Amino acid sequence: MSEANWYVVHTYSGYENKVKANIEKVVENRKLQDQILEVSVPMQEVIEVKNGVKKRVQKKLFPGYVLLHMVMNDDVWYVVRNTRGVTGFVGPDSKQPVPLSEAEMRGMGIKNDTVEVDFEVGDSVIVINGVWENTIGVIKQINTHKQIVTISVDMFGRETPVEISFSDVKISK
């Protein structure tokens, strides 16, 4: 019996969880637990800031893809390839998919909190907390690593750059 490896399956966009559930159901019905060991849709926790409110949400790390830890043979290939929502295996030839290397798998274990905000450079925002509360400014720079925005405010007739936390600003209407 050959060794189990990780393979990548391409799916229709938005069907990742359905494909995972369908493959797991087929594994259970056909008793393939010793050949398809794990089905995974890698998720990442992301912090979104909207209207000054931070919210943690789960996002797919690789939209449109499902990872399978399995022993490759003709029966398993046929089952996975003919699962509803699957468009094919990732690799140069869909009949002989290429397993992921150890280095590629290690790279997928990294978790970084990324932040998505609903504003961009040039937007007018209002400060909702802190010393600058109720001040309106224009975003000049966004630093996602530090989770701050640099806004330009009018102080004594001059434009002055001020750094404010993502959670302390919201889009002014």
ChimeraX attribute file (.defattr): number of C-alpha atoms within 10 A of each C-alpha:
attribute: neighborCount
match mode: 1-to-1
recipient: residues
	/A:1	7
	/A:2	9
	/A:3	8
	/A:4	16
	/A:5	17
	/A:6	22
	/A:7	21
	/A:8	19
	/A:9	22
	/A:10	21
	/A:11	22
	/A:12	15
	/A:13	11
	/A:14	13
	/A:15	18
	/A:16	25
	/A:17	18
	/A:18	15
	/A:19	25
	/A:20	20
	/A:21	14
	/A:22	16
	/A:23	22
	/A:24	17
	/A:25	12
	/A:26	16
	/A:27	20
	/A:28	12
	/A:29	10
	/A:30	9
	/A:31	11
	/A:32	16
	/A:33	14
	/A:34	11
	/A:35	19
	/A:36	23
	/A:37	16
	/A:38	16
	/A:39	19
	/A:40	16
	/A:41	17
	/A:42	17
	/A:43	14
	/A:44	16
	/A:45	16
	/A:46	18
	/A:47	18
	/A:48	19
	/A:49	21
	/A:50	17
	/A:51	19
	/A:52	20
	/A:53	14
	/A:54	16
	/A:55	13
	/A:56	12
	/A:57	11
	/A:58	11
	/A:59	13
	/A:60	17
	/A:61	14
	/A:62	15
	/A:63	17
	/A:64	19
	/A:65	27
	/A:66	23
	/A:67	20
	/A:68	22
	/A:69	18
	/A:70	23
	/A:71	19
	/A:72	20
	/A:73	12
	/A:74	10
	/A:75	11
	/A:76	16
	/A:77	18
	/A:78	11
	/A:79	14
	/A:80	22
	/A:81	18
	/A:82	13
	/A:83	17
	/A:84	14
	/A:85	21
	/A:86	23
	/A:87	17
	/A:88	21
	/A:89	24
	/A:90	17
	/A:91	15
	/A:92	9
	/A:93	10
	/A:94	14
	/A:95	13
	/A:96	14
	/A:97	17
	/A:98	16
	/A:99	19
	/A:100	16
	/A:101	11
	/A:102	10
	/A:103	8
	/A:104	11
	/A:105	11
	/A:106	9
	/A:107	9
	/A:108	11
	/A:109	9
	/A:110	8
	/A:111	12
	/A:112	9
	/A:113	12
	/A:114	13
	/A:115	19
	/A:116	16
	/A:117	19
	/A:118	12
	/A:119	19
	/A:120	15
	/A:121	13
	/A:122	13
	/A:123	15
	/A:124	19
	/A:125	23
	/A:126	21
	/A:127	23
	/A:128	17
	/A:129	15
	/A:130	10
	/A:131	9
	/A:132	15
	/A:133	12
	/A:134	13
	/A:135	14
	/A:136	20
	/A:137	24
	/A:138	21
	/A:139	22
	/A:140	17
	/A:141	16
	/A:142	20
	/A:143	13
	/A:144	14
	/A:145	9
	/A:146	10
	/A:147	17
	/A:148	18
	/A:149	25
	/A:150	20
	/A:151	26
	/A:152	21
	/A:153	18
	/A:154	13
	/A:155	9
	/A:156	7
	/A:157	7
	/A:158	9
	/A:159	12
	/A:160	13
	/A:161	18
	/A:162	15
	/A:163	16
	/A:164	19
	/A:165	17
	/A:166	27
	/A:167	21
	/A:168	21
	/A:169	29
	/A:170	22
	/A:171	19
	/A:172	13
	/A:173	6
